[in-house]
Amino acid sequence: MTFKPNLSVKEGLDHLAKRLDPIIGSRLVGDLGEHQWTVVLEILDDKKGYSTGRRYWVHDLQAQLRMITERLGDFGYPFDDKQRTVSTLGNELRIVRNQLAHMHDFSVEEAFRANDFSVRLLDHFGDDGLDTAKHIRHQALVALASEAGVTEQVAAATAAVPSAVRGETEIEPVNPGVDDSETEPEPVTPDPAVLVRGPSVIGDKRLVFEPWVVVQIGNVDVLDDLPKKVAKEKVRAAAVEIASYEGPIHLDRLVQATAQSFGLQRVRSSREKKLAYQIRQAGLVVDADKFVWPLEIDPGNWREFRPNDSTADRPFIHISPVEIANAARFIQTKRKDLNKDELAVAVLQTFGRRRRTKQVAVHLANAMARLTAHT
């Protein structure tokens, strides 16, 4: 029988979805009582300001992968270890699931790697479905070895990781970024008052900013192949998942994270433009300030913000002016006695900042000018 990569990936993901439901449910049963674990996602959606009002199914792989890769309020990351093993594998699988949903034409090697992610995840959990997952992966391995004309051992070793050298940097980096002087000499933490949002099953805290854990899902050859169809599909799938996790996210930051997903730490200007174009074509909203919004958020009606301390991997100028204005508006409702400068200080503290470099000052002023945009 001819091996069909897409059917192999689907079989592997379908099996994974059957196994993850009891894993997730059993881990949270003591915290949720009679509630199904999907209630956690509904609460997270509300806290994130999602406009979809979606309800979730326990066997929905997309929902399951969100549960194991996102911070679940006061529960933290209940499925992960200190090495973020589950988050890393989960993020890889989020991108694979996205690719399959958009009818990406998987290669035999990609099918093997996708099934390998599932095997490693179930192995981490010590799940009884591991043998079936290994069988599905082995079928892909046999096809890969046959295609390459090598032994299964060689095929597995070659496909285990992308061939690109991790950390490769292209010359002529564009927008090297962020003013290094934005770094704070002493730790800055948000006022505890901005972290309170409202009681729920997963706690009363506001969601803080959490960076996407970058995973390398391909090599630089994918970026070299743009704008070919297969390359476009891979790049867009990665960008959409990153934007869904971090959005609103600055376009430059999303370009860099997407490039890192294919083995590049920095990109030259010509490549940056190509990646930015693909992101804009992926169905994501890119506003006038160059911030990319996930599909689940209506930028015009979003009222949330995500505090962070000074150790967070998010420069102030990479925080949406809308998000900064939302924080300022919230602080105003709690502390009506603040003058303009005191409010600015409180806003900066909310995002782990005290110093006002030129870049920070300009960005802050742009955001504060929007305070009257919504009532």
PEMO-V139310 format. One record per run of one state. SS is the DSSP state (@ for helix, = for strand, . for the rest). FROM is the first residue (numbers start at 1). TO is the last residue. If there is no record, write none. Layout:
# PEMO-V139310
SS|FROM|TO / SS|FROM|TO
This chain:
# PEMO-V139310
.|1|4 / @|5|32 / .|33|37 / @|38|48 / .|49|60 / @|61|69 / .|70|72 / @|73|75 / .|76|84 / @|85|101 / .|102|107 / @|108|125 / .|126|129 / @|130|148 / .|149|151 / @|152|159 / .|160|167 / =|168|169 / .|170|172 / =|173|173 / .|174|179 / @|180|182 / .|183|191 / @|192|195 / =|196|196 / .|197|204 / =|205|205 / .|206|219 / @|220|224 / .|225|228 / @|229|246 / .|247|248 / =|249|250 / @|251|260 / .|261|263 / =|264|266 / .|267|267 / =|268|268 / @|269|280 / .|281|284 / =|285|286 / .|287|290 / =|291|293 / .|294|298 / @|299|301 / .|302|315 / @|316|318 / .|319|320 / @|321|334 / .|335|339 / @|340|350 / .|351|357 / @|358|368 / .|369|375
